[in-house]
Amino acid sequence: MRLIYSTAACSISPHIVLEEIGLPFETQRVSTKEGGTRTADYLRLNPKGKVPVLILDDGRVITENPVILQFLARAHPDSGLLPEPLSEAFEALQVCEYFCNTVHSFGLTRLFNPRAFCVHEEHHAEIRAEGAHVVAKAFALVAPRLEGASFLFDRFSIADAVLFFFEYHARRLQLAMPPAVDLHLDRLLERPSIRAVLAREGLA
């Protein structure tokens, strides 16, 4: 398998999951800032012009973060990356979908790229504040699950890998996090798979 990722982007979540599974995989870095996802070659691979992209050994291409994460977890059930029973699996997928879609699009994007919402710079501070509110609301929703717990579910799952991306950037941006969420990030930063991915992406 080959994962196409951009440094510190949402593609860090499947990068972590691949490391957790422990099977050999390749990586290919593209720079979204430098237009790496807008080249003709890349758009032939993924016409949506986004990361991540997972290329399977048989050449099939999978895109969209929640889909890649669910595929990896279901293709490798012994990894335990999709919680059991089925009711918890659906809860984990709901966390992934909510953060990958709503919180990323309307939270982090407002924080990192307010111009996508308004070209007038005088409104950018307000847009960033709205983004911070979206992220804070999301953290408040998952914080009760992390009270006195190491992970969102009984063990590390794809939902934790997704949450890590948002926690990592919240700390970088000095956004306040609930204590349980802050501690969750501290624990994940000690996890071998995450340390390996941060080193590979040049973030260690």
Secondary structure by P-SEA (a helix, b strand, c coil): cbbbbcccccaaaaaaaaaaaccbbbbbbbbccccccccaaaaaaccccccbbbbcccccccccaaaaaaaaaaaccccccccccaaaaaaaaaaaaaaaccccccccccccccccccccccaaaaaaaaaaaaaaaaaaaacccccccccccccccaaaaaaaaaaaaaaaacccccaaaaaaaaaaaacaaaaaaaaaaccc
